[in-house]
Amino acid sequence: MKTLTKKLTVSILFLFTTTSIFAASFEAANNSSTTQICIAAVKGSKAQLHLKIKESGLSKVFVANNVKCNNQDIISFVAQNGKDPKAINKVLSRYQKNNNPPQSSLAKL
């Protein structure tokens, strides 16, 4: 019984240790508005992201299509590093421009 308890305790401690080691920790390299938006997005708070976008004076369309975080577009950055990427990217994706031309504009053969 004692062996099982020890193994379980060690496993739990290992799990928490590795989780904290591999958890993404981001610090702002500067105090620019786009950096603050990236930090809010990666932290996973929709309310904080909305506030930072509003404070910056940028539009959500501009943020979704032009803001780069660590040389990645914001949606890819959040997908790889965010705490709640589905929720944040759902918000940002609403404002992302579609890069594919509409089918009606394609030449017919």
Biopython code that builds the backbone (N, CA, C, O; Angstrom):
import numpy as np
from Bio.PDB.StructureBuilder import StructureBuilder

atoms = [
    (1, "MET", "N", (0.818, -1.190, 0.000)),
    (1, "MET", "CA", (0.000, 0.000, 0.000)),
    (1, "MET", "C", (0.869, 1.263, 0.000)),
    (1, "MET", "O", (0.579, 2.240, -0.691)),
    (2, "LYS", "N", (1.956, 1.211, 0.807)),
    (2, "LYS", "CA", (2.839, 2.367, 0.877)),
    (2, "LYS", "C", (3.526, 2.607, -0.473)),
    (2, "LYS", "O", (3.749, 3.754, -0.862)),
    (3, "THR", "N", (3.854, 1.544, -1.173)),
    (3, "THR", "CA", (4.510, 1.669, -2.479)),
    (3, "THR", "C", (3.568, 2.334, -3.472)),
    (3, "THR", "O", (3.984, 3.196, -4.246)),
    (4, "LEU", "N", (2.322, 1.943, -3.454)),
    (4, "LEU", "CA", (1.319, 2.539, -4.347)),
    (4, "LEU", "C", (1.147, 4.023, -4.038)),
    (4, "LEU", "O", (1.070, 4.836, -4.959)),
    (5, "THR", "N", (1.087, 4.382, -2.786)),
    (5, "THR", "CA", (0.948, 5.780, -2.382)),
    (5, "THR", "C", (2.159, 6.593, -2.835)),
    (5, "THR", "O", (2.006, 7.709, -3.333)),
    (6, "LYS", "N", (3.365, 6.038, -2.666)),
    (6, "LYS", "CA", (4.581, 6.734, -3.088)),
    (6, "LYS", "C", (4.586, 6.933, -4.598)),
    (6, "LYS", "O", (4.913, 8.015, -5.085)),
    (7, "LYS", "N", (4.223, 5.887, -5.340)),
    (7, "LYS", "CA", (4.213, 5.994, -6.799)),
    (7, "LYS", "C", (3.192, 7.029, -7.266)),
    (7, "LYS", "O", (3.455, 7.803, -8.185)),
    (8, "LEU", "N", (2.055, 7.033, -6.637)),
    (8, "LEU", "CA", (1.010, 7.993, -6.988)),
    (8, "LEU", "C", (1.456, 9.418, -6.679)),
    (8, "LEU", "O", (1.237, 10.323, -7.484)),
    (9, "THR", "N", (2.067, 9.620, -5.541)),
    (9, "THR", "CA", (2.557, 10.943, -5.156)),
    (9, "THR", "C", (3.641, 11.429, -6.117)),
    (9, "THR", "O", (3.624, 12.582, -6.548)),
    (10, "VAL", "N", (4.571, 10.560, -6.444)),
    (10, "VAL", "CA", (5.643, 10.926, -7.369)),
    (10, "VAL", "C", (5.062, 11.243, -8.746)),
    (10, "VAL", "O", (5.498, 12.192, -9.398)),
    (11, "SER", "N", (4.095, 10.467, -9.186)),
    (11, "SER", "CA", (3.463, 10.706, -10.491)),
    (11, "SER", "C", (2.763, 12.056, -10.529)),
    (11, "SER", "O", (2.879, 12.791, -11.510)),
    (12, "ILE", "N", (2.055, 12.377, -9.491)),
    (12, "ILE", "CA", (1.343, 13.660, -9.428)),
    (12, "ILE", "C", (2.337, 14.816, -9.397)),
    (12, "ILE", "O", (2.147, 15.809, -10.100)),
    (13, "LEU", "N", (3.380, 14.706, -8.605)),
    (13, "LEU", "CA", (4.394, 15.765, -8.558)),
    (13, "LEU", "C", (5.079, 15.915, -9.907)),
    (13, "LEU", "O", (5.342, 17.036, -10.342)),
    (14, "PHE", "N", (5.371, 14.817, -10.568)),
    (14, "PHE", "CA", (5.989, 14.869, -11.889)),
    (14, "PHE", "C", (5.063, 15.557, -12.888)),
    (14, "PHE", "O", (5.512, 16.369, -13.697)),
    (15, "LEU", "N", (3.798, 15.239, -12.834)),
    (15, "LEU", "CA", (2.820, 15.837, -13.737)),
    (15, "LEU", "C", (2.765, 17.352, -13.540)),
    (15, "LEU", "O", (2.804, 18.097, -14.519)),
    (16, "PHE", "N", (2.678, 17.810, -12.318)),
    (16, "PHE", "CA", (2.612, 19.253, -12.051)),
    (16, "PHE", "C", (3.917, 19.953, -12.424)),
    (16, "PHE", "O", (3.896, 21.082, -12.914)),
    (17, "THR", "N", (5.035, 19.302, -12.197)),
    (17, "THR", "CA", (6.333, 19.887, -12.525)),
    (17, "THR", "C", (6.488, 20.036, -14.032)),
    (17, "THR", "O", (6.885, 21.097, -14.512)),
    (18, "THR", "N", (6.180, 18.989, -14.778)),
    (18, "THR", "CA", (6.327, 19.068, -16.231)),
    (18, "THR", "C", (5.323, 20.027, -16.838)),
    (18, "THR", "O", (5.635, 20.706, -17.816)),
    (19, "THR", "N", (4.136, 20.098, -16.286)),
    (19, "THR", "CA", (3.134, 21.033, -16.787)),
    (19, "THR", "C", (3.611, 22.466, -16.597)),
    (19, "THR", "O", (3.468, 23.289, -17.501)),
    (20, "SER", "N", (4.167, 22.769, -15.454)),
    (20, "SER", "CA", (4.631, 24.138, -15.215)),
    (20, "SER", "C", (5.878, 24.469, -16.034)),
    (20, "SER", "O", (6.080, 25.624, -16.409)),
    (21, "ILE", "N", (6.707, 23.478, -16.313)),
    (21, "ILE", "CA", (7.900, 23.722, -17.122)),
    (21, "ILE", "C", (7.516, 24.022, -18.559)),
    (21, "ILE", "O", (8.065, 24.937, -19.172)),
    (22, "PHE", "N", (6.574, 23.257, -19.102)),
    (22, "PHE", "CA", (6.204, 23.403, -20.500)),
    (22, "PHE", "C", (5.126, 24.446, -20.737)),
    (22, "PHE", "O", (4.819, 24.752, -21.889)),
    (23, "ALA", "N", (4.548, 24.994, -19.693)),
    (23, "ALA", "CA", (3.525, 26.027, -19.873)),
    (23, "ALA", "C", (4.165, 27.269, -20.477)),
    (23, "ALA", "O", (5.230, 27.717, -20.053)),
    (24, "ALA", "N", (3.492, 27.798, -21.462)),
    (24, "ALA", "CA", (4.022, 28.984, -22.144)),
    (24, "ALA", "C", (3.944, 30.186, -21.211)),
    (24, "ALA", "O", (2.912, 30.461, -20.599)),
    (25, "SER", "N", (5.046, 30.878, -21.124)),
    (25, "SER", "CA", (5.109, 32.089, -20.326)),
    (25, "SER", "C", (5.575, 33.215, -21.235)),
    (25, "SER", "O", (6.687, 33.175, -21.762)),
    (26, "PHE", "N", (4.738, 34.206, -21.415)),
    (26, "PHE", "CA", (5.058, 35.296, -22.320)),
    (26, "PHE", "C", (5.157, 36.594, -21.551)),
    (26, "PHE", "O", (4.318, 36.914, -20.709)),
    (27, "GLU", "N", (6.203, 37.330, -21.866)),
    (27, "GLU", "CA", (6.387, 38.649, -21.298)),
    (27, "GLU", "C", (6.488, 39.644, -22.438)),
    (27, "GLU", "O", (7.047, 39.343, -23.493)),
    (28, "ALA", "N", (5.955, 40.803, -22.225)),
    (28, "ALA", "CA", (5.980, 41.837, -23.256)),
    (28, "ALA", "C", (7.399, 42.352, -23.449)),
    (28, "ALA", "O", (8.067, 42.754, -22.497)),
    (29, "ALA", "N", (7.844, 42.331, -24.705)),
    (29, "ALA", "CA", (9.176, 42.853, -25.023)),
    (29, "ALA", "C", (9.169, 44.375, -25.033)),
    (29, "ALA", "O", (10.195, 45.017, -24.808)),
    (30, "ASN", "N", (8.000, 44.940, -25.295)),
    (30, "ASN", "CA", (7.846, 46.392, -25.262)),
    (30, "ASN", "C", (6.420, 46.692, -24.820)),
    (30, "ASN", "O", (5.651, 45.776, -24.531)),
    (31, "ASN", "N", (6.076, 47.939, -24.768)),
    (31, "ASN", "CA", (4.754, 48.309, -24.273)),
    (31, "ASN", "C", (3.840, 48.784, -25.410)),
    (31, "ASN", "O", (2.907, 49.553, -25.180)),
    (32, "SER", "N", (4.112, 48.326, -26.627)),
    (32, "SER", "CA", (3.279, 48.760, -27.752)),
    (32, "SER", "C", (1.875, 48.160, -27.643)),
    (32, "SER", "O", (1.665, 47.142, -26.983)),
    (33, "SER", "N", (0.937, 48.807, -28.297)),
    (33, "SER", "CA", (-0.445, 48.335, -28.229)),
    (33, "SER", "C", (-0.595, 46.948, -28.848)),
    (33, "SER", "O", (-1.371, 46.131, -28.351)),
    (34, "THR", "N", (0.147, 46.671, -29.940)),
    (34, "THR", "CA", (0.021, 45.348, -30.556)),
    (34, "THR", "C", (0.622, 44.262, -29.668)),
    (34, "THR", "O", (0.121, 43.138, -29.641)),
    (35, "THR", "N", (1.678, 44.585, -28.950)),
    (35, "THR", "CA", (2.243, 43.617, -28.004)),
    (35, "THR", "C", (1.237, 43.312, -26.903)),
    (35, "THR", "O", (1.067, 42.156, -26.518)),
    (36, "GLN", "N", (0.574, 44.338, -26.400)),
    (36, "GLN", "CA", (-0.424, 44.141, -25.357)),
    (36, "GLN", "C", (-1.599, 43.286, -25.867)),
    (36, "GLN", "O", (-2.158, 42.479, -25.125)),
    (37, "ILE", "N", (-1.956, 43.474, -27.125)),
    (37, "ILE", "CA", (-3.028, 42.663, -27.737)),
    (37, "ILE", "C", (-2.582, 41.208, -27.818)),
    (37, "ILE", "O", (-3.356, 40.304, -27.501)),
    (38, "CYS", "N", (-1.349, 40.976, -28.236)),
    (38, "CYS", "CA", (-0.829, 39.601, -28.326)),
    (38, "CYS", "C", (-0.828, 38.917, -26.961)),
    (38, "CYS", "O", (-1.225, 37.758, -26.838)),
    (39, "ILE", "N", (-0.385, 39.635, -25.949)),
    (39, "ILE", "CA", (-0.347, 39.071, -24.593)),
    (39, "ILE", "C", (-1.763, 38.741, -24.115)),
    (39, "ILE", "O", (-1.987, 37.669, -23.552)),
    (40, "ALA", "N", (-2.703, 39.635, -24.329)),
    (40, "ALA", "CA", (-4.089, 39.380, -23.919)),
    (40, "ALA", "C", (-4.659, 38.184, -24.672)),
    (40, "ALA", "O", (-5.368, 37.367, -24.085)),
    (41, "ALA", "N", (-4.359, 38.072, -25.957)),
    (41, "ALA", "CA", (-4.883, 36.968, -26.757)),
    (41, "ALA", "C", (-4.330, 35.628, -26.293)),
    (41, "ALA", "O", (-5.070, 34.649, -26.197)),
    (42, "VAL", "N", (-3.048, 35.581, -26.009)),
    (42, "VAL", "CA", (-2.433, 34.317, -25.604)),
    (42, "VAL", "C", (-2.871, 33.893, -24.203)),
    (42, "VAL", "O", (-2.870, 32.704, -23.883)),
    (43, "LYS", "N", (-3.242, 34.860, -23.374)),
    (43, "LYS", "CA", (-3.716, 34.526, -22.023)),
    (43, "LYS", "C", (-5.123, 33.938, -22.031)),
    (43, "LYS", "O", (-5.539, 33.318, -21.053)),
    (44, "GLY", "N", (-5.858, 34.128, -23.126)),
    (44, "GLY", "CA", (-7.148, 33.462, -23.271)),
    (44, "GLY", "C", (-8.344, 34.206, -22.724)),
    (44, "GLY", "O", (-9.412, 33.612, -22.578)),
    (45, "SER", "N", (-8.207, 35.477, -22.419)),
    (45, "SER", "CA", (-9.327, 36.240, -21.883)),
    (45, "SER", "C", (-9.956, 37.081, -22.995)),
    (45, "SER", "O", (-9.345, 38.035, -23.479)),
    (46, "LYS", "N", (-11.175, 36.724, -23.395)),
    (46, "LYS", "CA", (-11.861, 37.482, -24.447)),
    (46, "LYS", "C", (-12.122, 38.915, -23.999)),
    (46, "LYS", "O", (-11.994, 39.846, -24.795)),
    (47, "ALA", "N", (-12.482, 39.098, -22.741)),
    (47, "ALA", "CA", (-12.755, 40.444, -22.227)),
    (47, "ALA", "C", (-11.491, 41.298, -22.250)),
    (47, "ALA", "O", (-11.538, 42.465, -22.639)),
    (48, "GLN", "N", (-10.371, 40.728, -21.839)),
    (48, "GLN", "CA", (-9.106, 41.459, -21.827)),
    (48, "GLN", "C", (-8.661, 41.776, -23.253)),
    (48, "GLN", "O", (-8.150, 42.865, -23.518)),
    (49, "LEU", "N", (-8.852, 40.836, -24.162)),
    (49, "LEU", "CA", (-8.508, 41.072, -25.566)),
    (49, "LEU", "C", (-9.343, 42.211, -26.133)),
    (49, "LEU", "O", (-8.813, 43.101, -26.797)),
    (50, "HIS", "N", (-10.633, 42.185, -25.876)),
    (50, "HIS", "CA", (-11.519, 43.250, -26.348)),
    (50, "HIS", "C", (-11.071, 44.605, -25.793)),
    (50, "HIS", "O", (-11.028, 45.596, -26.523)),
    (51, "LEU", "N", (-10.743, 44.642, -24.514)),
    (51, "LEU", "CA", (-10.305, 45.885, -23.873)),
    (51, "LEU", "C", (-9.014, 46.403, -24.502)),
    (51, "LEU", "O", (-8.895, 47.598, -24.774)),
    (52, "LYS", "N", (-8.051, 45.516, -24.734)),
    (52, "LYS", "CA", (-6.763, 45.944, -25.317)),
    (52, "LYS", "C", (-6.943, 46.435, -26.754)),
    (52, "LYS", "O", (-6.287, 47.389, -27.172)),
    (53, "ILE", "N", (-7.829, 45.784, -27.506)),
    (53, "ILE", "CA", (-8.101, 46.245, -28.871)),
    (53, "ILE", "C", (-8.748, 47.620, -28.835)),
    (53, "ILE", "O", (-8.388, 48.507, -29.608)),
    (54, "LYS", "N", (-9.708, 47.789, -27.928)),
    (54, "LYS", "CA", (-10.394, 49.077, -27.800)),
    (54, "LYS", "C", (-9.423, 50.173, -27.374)),
    (54, "LYS", "O", (-9.468, 51.279, -27.912)),
    (55, "GLU", "N", (-8.549, 49.881, -26.418)),
    (55, "GLU", "CA", (-7.569, 50.864, -25.948)),
    (55, "GLU", "C", (-6.577, 51.250, -27.046)),
    (55, "GLU", "O", (-6.091, 52.380, -27.083)),
    (56, "SER", "N", (-6.287, 50.315, -27.927)),
    (56, "SER", "CA", (-5.296, 50.575, -28.978)),
    (56, "SER", "C", (-5.819, 51.503, -30.063)),
    (56, "SER", "O", (-5.042, 52.168, -30.747)),
    (57, "GLY", "N", (-7.146, 51.547, -30.220)),
    (57, "GLY", "CA", (-7.733, 52.346, -31.284)),
    (57, "GLY", "C", (-7.738, 51.622, -32.625)),
    (57, "GLY", "O", (-8.151, 52.190, -33.636)),
    (58, "LEU", "N", (-7.285, 50.382, -32.638)),
    (58, "LEU", "CA", (-7.287, 49.582, -33.864)),
    (58, "LEU", "C", (-8.637, 48.880, -34.007)),
    (58, "LEU", "O", (-9.339, 48.660, -33.019)),
    (59, "SER", "N", (-8.988, 48.535, -35.227)),
    (59, "SER", "CA", (-10.225, 47.787, -35.431)),
    (59, "SER", "C", (-9.945, 46.297, -35.275)),
    (59, "SER", "O", (-8.805, 45.854, -35.412)),
    (60, "LYS", "N", (-10.976, 45.540, -34.992)),
    (60, "LYS", "CA", (-10.836, 44.090, -34.876)),
    (60, "LYS", "C", (-10.447, 43.478, -36.219)),
    (60, "LYS", "O", (-9.720, 42.486, -36.269)),
    (61, "VAL", "N", (-10.933, 44.071, -37.301)),
    (61, "VAL", "CA", (-10.565, 43.599, -38.643)),
    (61, "VAL", "C", (-9.064, 43.773, -38.854)),
    (61, "VAL", "O", (-8.393, 42.867, -39.348)),
    (62, "PHE", "N", (-8.541, 44.933, -38.482)),
    (62, "PHE", "CA", (-7.102, 45.183, -38.623)),
    (62, "PHE", "C", (-6.309, 44.202, -37.774)),
    (62, "PHE", "O", (-5.328, 43.628, -38.247)),
    (63, "VAL", "N", (-6.714, 44.003, -36.543)),
    (63, "VAL", "CA", (-5.998, 43.101, -35.636)),
    (63, "VAL", "C", (-5.982, 41.684, -36.203)),
    (63, "VAL", "O", (-4.929, 41.048, -36.254)),
    (64, "ALA", "N", (-7.131, 41.191, -36.626)),
    (64, "ALA", "CA", (-7.226, 39.819, -37.122)),
    (64, "ALA", "C", (-6.407, 39.600, -38.387)),
    (64, "ALA", "O", (-5.935, 38.489, -38.631)),
    (65, "ASN", "N", (-6.231, 40.632, -39.188)),
    (65, "ASN", "CA", (-5.567, 40.473, -40.479)),
    (65, "ASN", "C", (-4.137, 40.982, -40.542)),
    (65, "ASN", "O", (-3.396, 40.612, -41.453)),
    (66, "ASN", "N", (-3.731, 41.821, -39.599)),
    (66, "ASN", "CA", (-2.424, 42.464, -39.719)),
    (66, "ASN", "C", (-1.491, 42.334, -38.525)),
    (66, "ASN", "O", (-0.279, 42.478, -38.685)),
    (67, "VAL", "N", (-2.007, 42.071, -37.351)),
    (67, "VAL", "CA", (-1.153, 42.031, -36.165)),
    (67, "VAL", "C", (-0.321, 40.748, -36.172)),
    (67, "VAL", "O", (-0.827, 39.646, -36.381)),
    (68, "LYS", "N", (0.977, 40.941, -35.934)),
    (68, "LYS", "CA", (1.921, 39.824, -35.856)),
    (68, "LYS", "C", (2.411, 39.688, -34.416)),
    (68, "LYS", "O", (2.716, 40.676, -33.748)),
    (69, "CYS", "N", (2.475, 38.464, -33.968)),
    (69, "CYS", "CA", (2.990, 38.150, -32.643)),
    (69, "CYS", "C", (4.156, 37.187, -32.836)),
    (69, "CYS", "O", (3.969, 36.083, -33.349)),
    (70, "ASN", "N", (5.337, 37.587, -32.437)),
    (70, "ASN", "CA", (6.543, 36.773, -32.646)),
    (70, "ASN", "C", (6.665, 36.317, -34.099)),
    (70, "ASN", "O", (6.950, 35.150, -34.368)),
    (71, "ASN", "N", (6.449, 37.231, -35.018)),
    (71, "ASN", "CA", (6.554, 36.998, -36.463)),
    (71, "ASN", "C", (5.542, 35.984, -37.010)),
    (71, "ASN", "O", (5.779, 35.372, -38.051)),
    (72, "GLN", "N", (4.427, 35.808, -36.316)),
    (72, "GLN", "CA", (3.329, 34.952, -36.779)),
    (72, "GLN", "C", (2.067, 35.792, -36.768)),
    (72, "GLN", "O", (1.940, 36.732, -35.983)),
    (73, "ASP", "N", (1.128, 35.446, -37.650)),
    (73, "ASP", "CA", (-0.152, 36.147, -37.547)),
    (73, "ASP", "C", (-0.772, 35.767, -36.206)),
    (73, "ASP", "O", (-0.505, 34.694, -35.664)),
    (74, "ILE", "N", (-1.589, 36.648, -35.690)),
    (74, "ILE", "CA", (-2.110, 36.485, -34.329)),
    (74, "ILE", "C", (-2.912, 35.194, -34.152)),
    (74, "ILE", "O", (-2.864, 34.581, -33.086)),
    (75, "ILE", "N", (-3.643, 34.778, -35.176)),
    (75, "ILE", "CA", (-4.463, 33.574, -35.067)),
    (75, "ILE", "C", (-3.577, 32.333, -34.951)),
    (75, "ILE", "O", (-3.858, 31.457, -34.133)),
    (76, "SER", "N", (-2.533, 32.242, -35.741)),
    (76, "SER", "CA", (-1.599, 31.107, -35.650)),
    (76, "SER", "C", (-0.859, 31.110, -34.317)),
    (76, "SER", "O", (-0.650, 30.063, -33.705)),
    (77, "PHE", "N", (-0.468, 32.298, -33.881)),
    (77, "PHE", "CA", (0.242, 32.430, -32.613)),
    (77, "PHE", "C", (-0.614, 31.938, -31.453)),
    (77, "PHE", "O", (-0.139, 31.200, -30.589)),
    (78, "VAL", "N", (-1.863, 32.347, -31.437)),
    (78, "VAL", "CA", (-2.771, 31.925, -30.364)),
    (78, "VAL", "C", (-3.043, 30.427, -30.455)),
    (78, "VAL", "O", (-3.130, 29.750, -29.430)),
    (79, "ALA", "N", (-3.178, 29.904, -31.672)),
    (79, "ALA", "CA", (-3.432, 28.476, -31.848)),
    (79, "ALA", "C", (-2.290, 27.632, -31.274)),
    (79, "ALA", "O", (-2.529, 26.560, -30.717)),
    (80, "GLN", "N", (-1.068, 28.106, -31.406)),
    (80, "GLN", "CA", (0.085, 27.357, -30.921)),
    (80, "GLN", "C", (0.372, 27.585, -29.442)),
    (80, "GLN", "O", (0.851, 26.676, -28.764)),
    (81, "ASN", "N", (0.089, 28.780, -28.931)),
    (81, "ASN", "CA", (0.557, 29.143, -27.593)),
    (81, "ASN", "C", (-0.523, 29.549, -26.601)),
    (81, "ASN", "O", (-0.238, 29.705, -25.414)),
    (82, "GLY", "N", (-1.739, 29.721, -27.057)),
    (82, "GLY", "CA", (-2.777, 30.280, -26.200)),
    (82, "GLY", "C", (-3.314, 29.332, -25.157)),
    (82, "GLY", "O", (-3.264, 28.112, -25.315)),
    (83, "LYS", "N", (-3.825, 29.907, -24.090)),
    (83, "LYS", "CA", (-4.446, 29.117, -23.027)),
    (83, "LYS", "C", (-5.852, 28.666, -23.414)),
    (83, "LYS", "O", (-6.305, 27.612, -22.966)),
    (84, "ASP", "N", (-6.538, 29.438, -24.229)),
    (84, "ASP", "CA", (-7.874, 29.073, -24.710)),
    (84, "ASP", "C", (-7.969, 29.426, -26.196)),
    (84, "ASP", "O", (-8.720, 30.326, -26.575)),
    (85, "PRO", "N", (-7.206, 28.716, -27.039)),
    (85, "PRO", "CA", (-7.118, 29.111, -28.447)),
    (85, "PRO", "C", (-8.444, 29.039, -29.199)),
    (85, "PRO", "O", (-8.687, 29.853, -30.090)),
    (86, "LYS", "N", (-9.301, 28.084, -28.860)),
    (86, "LYS", "CA", (-10.573, 27.969, -29.584)),
    (86, "LYS", "C", (-11.432, 29.211, -29.386)),
    (86, "LYS", "O", (-11.982, 29.747, -30.348)),
    (87, "ALA", "N", (-11.549, 29.664, -28.166)),
    (87, "ALA", "CA", (-12.401, 30.824, -27.873)),
    (87, "ALA", "C", (-11.839, 32.099, -28.492)),
    (87, "ALA", "O", (-12.573, 32.871, -29.108)),
    (88, "ILE", "N", (-10.546, 32.318, -28.328)),
    (88, "ILE", "CA", (-9.934, 33.544, -28.854)),
    (88, "ILE", "C", (-9.960, 33.544, -30.372)),
    (88, "ILE", "O", (-10.311, 34.552, -30.985)),
    (89, "ASN", "N", (-9.595, 32.430, -30.984)),
    (89, "ASN", "CA", (-9.573, 32.389, -32.442)),
    (89, "ASN", "C", (-10.965, 32.404, -33.049)),
    (89, "ASN", "O", (-11.131, 32.809, -34.200)),
    (90, "LYS", "N", (-11.959, 31.975, -32.304)),
    (90, "LYS", "CA", (-13.339, 32.096, -32.781)),
    (90, "LYS", "C", (-13.703, 33.580, -32.905)),
    (90, "LYS", "O", (-14.345, 33.990, -33.872)),
    (91, "VAL", "N", (-13.296, 34.360, -31.941)),
    (91, "VAL", "CA", (-13.544, 35.802, -31.968)),
    (91, "VAL", "C", (-12.775, 36.449, -33.118)),
    (91, "VAL", "O", (-13.344, 37.208, -33.902)),
    (92, "LEU", "N", (-11.487, 36.149, -33.214)),
    (92, "LEU", "CA", (-10.652, 36.773, -34.238)),
    (92, "LEU", "C", (-11.035, 36.332, -35.653)),
    (92, "LEU", "O", (-10.966, 37.126, -36.591)),
    (93, "SER", "N", (-11.432, 35.088, -35.806)),
    (93, "SER", "CA", (-11.773, 34.560, -37.133)),
    (93, "SER", "C", (-12.978, 35.264, -37.746)),
    (93, "SER", "O", (-13.103, 35.329, -38.969)),
    (94, "ARG", "N", (-13.854, 35.785, -36.915)),
    (94, "ARG", "CA", (-15.015, 36.529, -37.428)),
    (94, "ARG", "C", (-14.590, 37.736, -38.253)),
    (94, "ARG", "O", (-15.298, 38.159, -39.167)),
    (95, "TYR", "N", (-13.434, 38.281, -37.923)),
    (95, "TYR", "CA", (-12.974, 39.514, -38.554)),
    (95, "TYR", "C", (-11.875, 39.289, -39.581)),
    (95, "TYR", "O", (-11.413, 40.232, -40.223)),
    (96, "GLN", "N", (-11.461, 38.040, -39.733)),
    (96, "GLN", "CA", (-10.394, 37.747, -40.682)),
    (96, "GLN", "C", (-10.940, 37.764, -42.104)),
    (96, "GLN", "O", (-11.980, 37.170, -42.390)),
    (97, "LYS", "N", (-10.235, 38.445, -42.979)),
    (97, "LYS", "CA", (-10.636, 38.501, -44.379)),
    (97, "LYS", "C", (-10.344, 37.166, -45.030)),
    (97, "LYS", "O", (-9.351, 36.509, -44.718)),
    (98, "ASN", "N", (-11.220, 36.774, -45.937)),
    (98, "ASN", "CA", (-11.044, 35.534, -46.673)),
    (98, "ASN", "C", (-10.104, 35.808, -47.847)),
    (98, "ASN", "O", (-10.393, 36.665, -48.682)),
    (99, "ASN", "N", (-9.000, 35.097, -47.915)),
    (99, "ASN", "CA", (-8.024, 35.311, -48.973)),
    (99, "ASN", "C", (-8.373, 34.595, -50.276)),
    (99, "ASN", "O", (-7.723, 34.817, -51.298)),
    (100, "ASN", "N", (-9.379, 33.751, -50.248)),
    (100, "ASN", "CA", (-9.771, 33.037, -51.455)),
    (100, "ASN", "C", (-10.771, 33.864, -52.244)),
    (100, "ASN", "O", (-11.707, 34.411, -51.660)),
    (101, "PRO", "N", (-10.599, 33.971, -53.551)),
    (101, "PRO", "CA", (-11.565, 34.737, -54.347)),
    (101, "PRO", "C", (-12.899, 34.002, -54.411)),
    (101, "PRO", "O", (-12.925, 32.772, -54.370)),
    (102, "PRO", "N", (-14.006, 34.734, -54.512)),
    (102, "PRO", "CA", (-15.295, 34.069, -54.615)),
    (102, "PRO", "C", (-15.362, 33.247, -55.899)),
    (102, "PRO", "O", (-14.738, 33.601, -56.899)),
    (103, "GLN", "N", (-16.107, 32.168, -55.870)),
    (103, "GLN", "CA", (-16.180, 31.277, -57.022)),
    (103, "GLN", "C", (-16.750, 31.967, -58.249)),
    (103, "GLN", "O", (-16.378, 31.617, -59.369)),
    (104, "SER", "N", (-17.630, 32.924, -58.077)),
    (104, "SER", "CA", (-18.238, 33.587, -59.222)),
    (104, "SER", "C", (-17.243, 34.439, -60.011)),
    (104, "SER", "O", (-17.482, 34.761, -61.175)),
    (105, "SER", "N", (-16.119, 34.806, -59.369)),
    (105, "SER", "CA", (-15.133, 35.635, -60.052)),
    (105, "SER", "C", (-14.099, 34.810, -60.802)),
    (105, "SER", "O", (-13.270, 35.367, -61.522)),
    (106, "LEU", "N", (-14.135, 33.489, -60.647)),
    (106, "LEU", "CA", (-13.179, 32.638, -61.324)),
    (106, "LEU", "C", (-13.581, 32.499, -62.797)),
    (106, "LEU", "O", (-14.762, 32.443, -63.141)),
    (107, "ALA", "N", (-12.576, 32.447, -63.632)),
    (107, "ALA", "CA", (-12.856, 32.296, -65.072)),
    (107, "ALA", "C", (-13.424, 30.915, -65.343)),
    (107, "ALA", "O", (-12.963, 29.921, -64.782)),
    (108, "LYS", "N", (-14.405, 30.860, -66.188)),
    (108, "LYS", "CA", (-14.999, 29.567, -66.556)),
    (108, "LYS", "C", (-14.287, 29.017, -67.770)),
    (108, "LYS", "O", (-13.988, 29.746, -68.715)),
    (109, "LEU", "N", (-14.023, 27.747, -67.737)),
    (109, "LEU", "CA", (-13.344, 27.094, -68.866)),
    (109, "LEU", "C", (-14.311, 26.435, -69.793)),
    (109, "LEU", "O", (-13.903, 25.842, -70.792)),
]
sb = StructureBuilder()
sb.init_structure("model")
sb.init_model(0)
sb.init_chain("A")
sb.init_seg("    ")
for serial, (resi, resn, name, xyz) in enumerate(atoms, 1):
    if name == "N":
        sb.init_residue(resn, " ", resi, " ")
    sb.init_atom(name, np.array(xyz, "f"), 0.0, 1.0, " ", f" {name:<3s}", serial, name[0])
structure = sb.get_structure()
